[in-house]
Amino acid sequence: MIYPVTKDPANAGEIIYLDIKDVVFVESDNRSVIFHTIDGTFYPLIPKIITLESHLVPIGFRKLDRTNLVNIHKIRGFDEHRAVVFFEPEFTNNSKFATISNFEKNQVRKQLREWIETNNKEASDPSS
């Protein structure tokens, strides 16, 4: 099994994919889990949105409200009245969506339209 880890307890460093078979023991210290291998000490990536944000922003994710990080390359629609984005150009009651805070909606309204236009164009272009 491969597990995402970093070399620091705050998970601020580069993500490393550690094979659990290389772990010689797991320790709990000061409310942190630590994986020990013969060659080093590793900290499992904590699945908190704030931790993931720093790692995912460089590849196109954006925090649109306090509960989600959205891959801007996957946004296909925007309902301004409900303050949600969709990931399909034709959305239904069963479509996945992510909410947008009012603050973010006002900040990124123009960008959202540009992202949607670009993403829908790329999705319809068979050469991309």
Biotite code that builds the C-alpha atoms (Angstrom):
import biotite.structure as struc

atoms = struc.array([
    struc.Atom([0.000, 0.000, 0.000], chain_id="A", res_id=1, res_name="MET", atom_name="CA", element="C"),
    struc.Atom([1.257, 3.461, -0.915], chain_id="A", res_id=2, res_name="ILE", atom_name="CA", element="C"),
    struc.Atom([0.602, 6.280, 1.559], chain_id="A", res_id=3, res_name="TYR", atom_name="CA", element="C"),
    struc.Atom([1.139, 10.024, 1.038], chain_id="A", res_id=4, res_name="PRO", atom_name="CA", element="C"),
    struc.Atom([3.527, 11.473, 3.633], chain_id="A", res_id=5, res_name="VAL", atom_name="CA", element="C"),
    struc.Atom([5.817, 14.427, 4.213], chain_id="A", res_id=6, res_name="THR", atom_name="CA", element="C"),
    struc.Atom([9.033, 14.776, 6.166], chain_id="A", res_id=7, res_name="LYS", atom_name="CA", element="C"),
    struc.Atom([7.609, 17.353, 8.575], chain_id="A", res_id=8, res_name="ASP", atom_name="CA", element="C"),
    struc.Atom([4.755, 17.117, 11.092], chain_id="A", res_id=9, res_name="PRO", atom_name="CA", element="C"),
    struc.Atom([3.006, 20.211, 9.681], chain_id="A", res_id=10, res_name="ALA", atom_name="CA", element="C"),
    struc.Atom([2.760, 18.515, 6.255], chain_id="A", res_id=11, res_name="ASN", atom_name="CA", element="C"),
    struc.Atom([4.142, 21.650, 4.608], chain_id="A", res_id=12, res_name="ALA", atom_name="CA", element="C"),
    struc.Atom([6.900, 19.891, 2.678], chain_id="A", res_id=13, res_name="GLY", atom_name="CA", element="C"),
    struc.Atom([6.828, 17.944, -0.549], chain_id="A", res_id=14, res_name="GLU", atom_name="CA", element="C"),
    struc.Atom([4.461, 14.969, -0.704], chain_id="A", res_id=15, res_name="ILE", atom_name="CA", element="C"),
    struc.Atom([6.274, 11.645, -0.817], chain_id="A", res_id=16, res_name="ILE", atom_name="CA", element="C"),
    struc.Atom([4.547, 8.364, -1.645], chain_id="A", res_id=17, res_name="TYR", atom_name="CA", element="C"),
    struc.Atom([5.767, 5.868, 0.932], chain_id="A", res_id=18, res_name="LEU", atom_name="CA", element="C"),
    struc.Atom([5.317, 2.143, 0.498], chain_id="A", res_id=19, res_name="ASP", atom_name="CA", element="C"),
    struc.Atom([3.937, 0.931, 3.824], chain_id="A", res_id=20, res_name="ILE", atom_name="CA", element="C"),
    struc.Atom([5.984, -2.275, 3.397], chain_id="A", res_id=21, res_name="LYS", atom_name="CA", element="C"),
    struc.Atom([9.086, -0.118, 4.057], chain_id="A", res_id=22, res_name="ASP", atom_name="CA", element="C"),
    struc.Atom([7.787, 1.030, 7.458], chain_id="A", res_id=23, res_name="VAL", atom_name="CA", element="C"),
    struc.Atom([9.532, -0.646, 10.382], chain_id="A", res_id=24, res_name="VAL", atom_name="CA", element="C"),
    struc.Atom([7.245, 0.846, 13.037], chain_id="A", res_id=25, res_name="PHE", atom_name="CA", element="C"),
    struc.Atom([4.513, 3.425, 13.550], chain_id="A", res_id=26, res_name="VAL", atom_name="CA", element="C"),
    struc.Atom([4.632, 5.735, 16.538], chain_id="A", res_id=27, res_name="GLU", atom_name="CA", element="C"),
    struc.Atom([2.182, 8.156, 18.098], chain_id="A", res_id=28, res_name="SER", atom_name="CA", element="C"),
    struc.Atom([3.878, 11.217, 19.591], chain_id="A", res_id=29, res_name="ASP", atom_name="CA", element="C"),
    struc.Atom([2.285, 14.471, 20.693], chain_id="A", res_id=30, res_name="ASN", atom_name="CA", element="C"),
    struc.Atom([-0.948, 13.693, 18.797], chain_id="A", res_id=31, res_name="ARG", atom_name="CA", element="C"),
    struc.Atom([0.960, 12.946, 15.584], chain_id="A", res_id=32, res_name="SER", atom_name="CA", element="C"),
    struc.Atom([1.403, 9.643, 13.812], chain_id="A", res_id=33, res_name="VAL", atom_name="CA", element="C"),
    struc.Atom([4.962, 8.977, 12.681], chain_id="A", res_id=34, res_name="ILE", atom_name="CA", element="C"),
    struc.Atom([6.050, 6.316, 10.199], chain_id="A", res_id=35, res_name="PHE", atom_name="CA", element="C"),
    struc.Atom([9.623, 5.123, 10.723], chain_id="A", res_id=36, res_name="HIS", atom_name="CA", element="C"),
    struc.Atom([11.635, 3.411, 8.029], chain_id="A", res_id=37, res_name="THR", atom_name="CA", element="C"),
    struc.Atom([15.272, 2.370, 8.148], chain_id="A", res_id=38, res_name="ILE", atom_name="CA", element="C"),
    struc.Atom([16.111, 5.528, 6.185], chain_id="A", res_id=39, res_name="ASP", atom_name="CA", element="C"),
    struc.Atom([13.907, 8.164, 7.801], chain_id="A", res_id=40, res_name="GLY", atom_name="CA", element="C"),
    struc.Atom([10.890, 9.482, 9.617], chain_id="A", res_id=41, res_name="THR", atom_name="CA", element="C"),
    struc.Atom([7.681, 10.413, 7.803], chain_id="A", res_id=42, res_name="PHE", atom_name="CA", element="C"),
    struc.Atom([4.386, 12.032, 8.739], chain_id="A", res_id=43, res_name="TYR", atom_name="CA", element="C"),
    struc.Atom([1.155, 10.887, 7.082], chain_id="A", res_id=44, res_name="PRO", atom_name="CA", element="C"),
    struc.Atom([-0.596, 13.586, 5.123], chain_id="A", res_id=45, res_name="LEU", atom_name="CA", element="C"),
    struc.Atom([-3.377, 14.808, 7.383], chain_id="A", res_id=46, res_name="ILE", atom_name="CA", element="C"),
    struc.Atom([-6.618, 14.957, 5.431], chain_id="A", res_id=47, res_name="PRO", atom_name="CA", element="C"),
    struc.Atom([-7.526, 18.494, 6.423], chain_id="A", res_id=48, res_name="LYS", atom_name="CA", element="C"),
    struc.Atom([-8.590, 20.916, 3.732], chain_id="A", res_id=49, res_name="ILE", atom_name="CA", element="C"),
    struc.Atom([-6.070, 23.544, 4.869], chain_id="A", res_id=50, res_name="ILE", atom_name="CA", element="C"),
    struc.Atom([-3.230, 21.019, 4.515], chain_id="A", res_id=51, res_name="THR", atom_name="CA", element="C"),
    struc.Atom([-4.375, 19.853, 1.101], chain_id="A", res_id=52, res_name="LEU", atom_name="CA", element="C"),
    struc.Atom([-4.873, 23.415, -0.137], chain_id="A", res_id=53, res_name="GLU", atom_name="CA", element="C"),
    struc.Atom([-1.168, 24.259, -0.157], chain_id="A", res_id=54, res_name="SER", atom_name="CA", element="C"),
    struc.Atom([-0.428, 21.101, -2.142], chain_id="A", res_id=55, res_name="HIS", atom_name="CA", element="C"),
    struc.Atom([-3.334, 21.360, -4.596], chain_id="A", res_id=56, res_name="LEU", atom_name="CA", element="C"),
    struc.Atom([-3.386, 25.066, -5.482], chain_id="A", res_id=57, res_name="VAL", atom_name="CA", element="C"),
    struc.Atom([-0.345, 24.726, -7.786], chain_id="A", res_id=58, res_name="PRO", atom_name="CA", element="C"),
    struc.Atom([-2.196, 22.154, -9.904], chain_id="A", res_id=59, res_name="ILE", atom_name="CA", element="C"),
    struc.Atom([-5.388, 24.175, -10.340], chain_id="A", res_id=60, res_name="GLY", atom_name="CA", element="C"),
    struc.Atom([-7.486, 23.812, -7.215], chain_id="A", res_id=61, res_name="PHE", atom_name="CA", element="C"),
    struc.Atom([-9.117, 26.845, -5.608], chain_id="A", res_id=62, res_name="ARG", atom_name="CA", element="C"),
    struc.Atom([-10.810, 27.195, -2.246], chain_id="A", res_id=63, res_name="LYS", atom_name="CA", element="C"),
    struc.Atom([-14.245, 28.514, -3.163], chain_id="A", res_id=64, res_name="LEU", atom_name="CA", element="C"),
    struc.Atom([-15.653, 28.222, 0.309], chain_id="A", res_id=65, res_name="ASP", atom_name="CA", element="C"),
    struc.Atom([-14.474, 26.967, 3.677], chain_id="A", res_id=66, res_name="ARG", atom_name="CA", element="C"),
    struc.Atom([-15.711, 23.442, 3.003], chain_id="A", res_id=67, res_name="THR", atom_name="CA", element="C"),
    struc.Atom([-14.236, 22.698, -0.418], chain_id="A", res_id=68, res_name="ASN", atom_name="CA", element="C"),
    struc.Atom([-11.342, 22.909, -2.842], chain_id="A", res_id=69, res_name="LEU", atom_name="CA", element="C"),
    struc.Atom([-12.470, 22.890, -6.468], chain_id="A", res_id=70, res_name="VAL", atom_name="CA", element="C"),
    struc.Atom([-10.448, 21.830, -9.494], chain_id="A", res_id=71, res_name="ASN", atom_name="CA", element="C"),
    struc.Atom([-10.958, 24.895, -11.692], chain_id="A", res_id=72, res_name="ILE", atom_name="CA", element="C"),
    struc.Atom([-10.127, 22.833, -14.780], chain_id="A", res_id=73, res_name="HIS", atom_name="CA", element="C"),
    struc.Atom([-13.273, 20.763, -14.195], chain_id="A", res_id=74, res_name="LYS", atom_name="CA", element="C"),
    struc.Atom([-15.795, 23.599, -13.714], chain_id="A", res_id=75, res_name="ILE", atom_name="CA", element="C"),
    struc.Atom([-18.356, 23.514, -16.532], chain_id="A", res_id=76, res_name="ARG", atom_name="CA", element="C"),
    struc.Atom([-21.203, 25.638, -15.149], chain_id="A", res_id=77, res_name="GLY", atom_name="CA", element="C"),
    struc.Atom([-22.024, 28.319, -12.600], chain_id="A", res_id=78, res_name="PHE", atom_name="CA", element="C"),
    struc.Atom([-25.366, 29.085, -10.970], chain_id="A", res_id=79, res_name="ASP", atom_name="CA", element="C"),
    struc.Atom([-24.878, 32.562, -9.569], chain_id="A", res_id=80, res_name="GLU", atom_name="CA", element="C"),
    struc.Atom([-28.214, 32.627, -7.703], chain_id="A", res_id=81, res_name="HIS", atom_name="CA", element="C"),
    struc.Atom([-27.538, 29.379, -5.821], chain_id="A", res_id=82, res_name="ARG", atom_name="CA", element="C"),
    struc.Atom([-23.782, 30.154, -5.579], chain_id="A", res_id=83, res_name="ALA", atom_name="CA", element="C"),
    struc.Atom([-22.655, 26.776, -6.905], chain_id="A", res_id=84, res_name="VAL", atom_name="CA", element="C"),
    struc.Atom([-20.418, 25.472, -9.669], chain_id="A", res_id=85, res_name="VAL", atom_name="CA", element="C"),
    struc.Atom([-21.084, 22.347, -11.717], chain_id="A", res_id=86, res_name="PHE", atom_name="CA", element="C"),
    struc.Atom([-18.729, 19.891, -13.379], chain_id="A", res_id=87, res_name="PHE", atom_name="CA", element="C"),
    struc.Atom([-20.915, 19.033, -16.360], chain_id="A", res_id=88, res_name="GLU", atom_name="CA", element="C"),
    struc.Atom([-22.050, 21.488, -19.053], chain_id="A", res_id=89, res_name="PRO", atom_name="CA", element="C"),
    struc.Atom([-25.641, 20.195, -18.780], chain_id="A", res_id=90, res_name="GLU", atom_name="CA", element="C"),
    struc.Atom([-26.521, 19.850, -15.113], chain_id="A", res_id=91, res_name="PHE", atom_name="CA", element="C"),
    struc.Atom([-29.507, 18.111, -13.530], chain_id="A", res_id=92, res_name="THR", atom_name="CA", element="C"),
    struc.Atom([-30.811, 17.593, -9.996], chain_id="A", res_id=93, res_name="ASN", atom_name="CA", element="C"),
    struc.Atom([-28.359, 14.673, -9.708], chain_id="A", res_id=94, res_name="ASN", atom_name="CA", element="C"),
    struc.Atom([-25.282, 16.601, -10.870], chain_id="A", res_id=95, res_name="SER", atom_name="CA", element="C"),
    struc.Atom([-22.338, 17.056, -8.541], chain_id="A", res_id=96, res_name="LYS", atom_name="CA", element="C"),
    struc.Atom([-21.746, 20.620, -7.465], chain_id="A", res_id=97, res_name="PHE", atom_name="CA", element="C"),
    struc.Atom([-19.617, 22.646, -5.071], chain_id="A", res_id=98, res_name="ALA", atom_name="CA", element="C"),
    struc.Atom([-20.716, 25.697, -3.154], chain_id="A", res_id=99, res_name="THR", atom_name="CA", element="C"),
    struc.Atom([-19.110, 29.123, -3.380], chain_id="A", res_id=100, res_name="ILE", atom_name="CA", element="C"),
    struc.Atom([-19.014, 31.542, -0.479], chain_id="A", res_id=101, res_name="SER", atom_name="CA", element="C"),
    struc.Atom([-20.524, 34.962, -1.165], chain_id="A", res_id=102, res_name="ASN", atom_name="CA", element="C"),
    struc.Atom([-17.113, 36.531, -0.660], chain_id="A", res_id=103, res_name="PHE", atom_name="CA", element="C"),
    struc.Atom([-15.461, 34.204, -3.199], chain_id="A", res_id=104, res_name="GLU", atom_name="CA", element="C"),
    struc.Atom([-18.372, 34.542, -5.623], chain_id="A", res_id=105, res_name="LYS", atom_name="CA", element="C"),
    struc.Atom([-17.870, 38.282, -5.707], chain_id="A", res_id=106, res_name="ASN", atom_name="CA", element="C"),
    struc.Atom([-14.081, 37.931, -5.963], chain_id="A", res_id=107, res_name="GLN", atom_name="CA", element="C"),
    struc.Atom([-13.976, 35.342, -8.762], chain_id="A", res_id=108, res_name="VAL", atom_name="CA", element="C"),
    struc.Atom([-17.186, 35.971, -10.743], chain_id="A", res_id=109, res_name="ARG", atom_name="CA", element="C"),
    struc.Atom([-15.284, 37.077, -13.875], chain_id="A", res_id=110, res_name="LYS", atom_name="CA", element="C"),
    struc.Atom([-12.673, 34.303, -13.491], chain_id="A", res_id=111, res_name="GLN", atom_name="CA", element="C"),
    struc.Atom([-15.427, 31.689, -13.144], chain_id="A", res_id=112, res_name="LEU", atom_name="CA", element="C"),
    struc.Atom([-16.897, 32.685, -16.487], chain_id="A", res_id=113, res_name="ARG", atom_name="CA", element="C"),
    struc.Atom([-13.434, 32.538, -18.107], chain_id="A", res_id=114, res_name="GLU", atom_name="CA", element="C"),
    struc.Atom([-12.694, 29.115, -16.553], chain_id="A", res_id=115, res_name="TRP", atom_name="CA", element="C"),
    struc.Atom([-16.052, 27.752, -17.738], chain_id="A", res_id=116, res_name="ILE", atom_name="CA", element="C"),
    struc.Atom([-15.562, 29.079, -21.270], chain_id="A", res_id=117, res_name="GLU", atom_name="CA", element="C"),
    struc.Atom([-12.048, 27.633, -21.472], chain_id="A", res_id=118, res_name="THR", atom_name="CA", element="C"),
    struc.Atom([-12.993, 24.276, -19.916], chain_id="A", res_id=119, res_name="ASN", atom_name="CA", element="C"),
    struc.Atom([-16.073, 23.803, -22.092], chain_id="A", res_id=120, res_name="ASN", atom_name="CA", element="C"),
    struc.Atom([-14.053, 24.692, -25.194], chain_id="A", res_id=121, res_name="LYS", atom_name="CA", element="C"),
    struc.Atom([-11.335, 22.176, -24.238], chain_id="A", res_id=122, res_name="GLU", atom_name="CA", element="C"),
    struc.Atom([-13.931, 19.489, -23.464], chain_id="A", res_id=123, res_name="ALA", atom_name="CA", element="C"),
    struc.Atom([-15.520, 19.874, -26.906], chain_id="A", res_id=124, res_name="SER", atom_name="CA", element="C"),
    struc.Atom([-12.166, 19.942, -28.749], chain_id="A", res_id=125, res_name="ASP", atom_name="CA", element="C"),
    struc.Atom([-11.249, 16.316, -29.613], chain_id="A", res_id=126, res_name="PRO", atom_name="CA", element="C"),
    struc.Atom([-7.562, 17.222, -30.072], chain_id="A", res_id=127, res_name="SER", atom_name="CA", element="C"),
    struc.Atom([-7.118, 18.262, -26.417], chain_id="A", res_id=128, res_name="SER", atom_name="CA", element="C"),
])
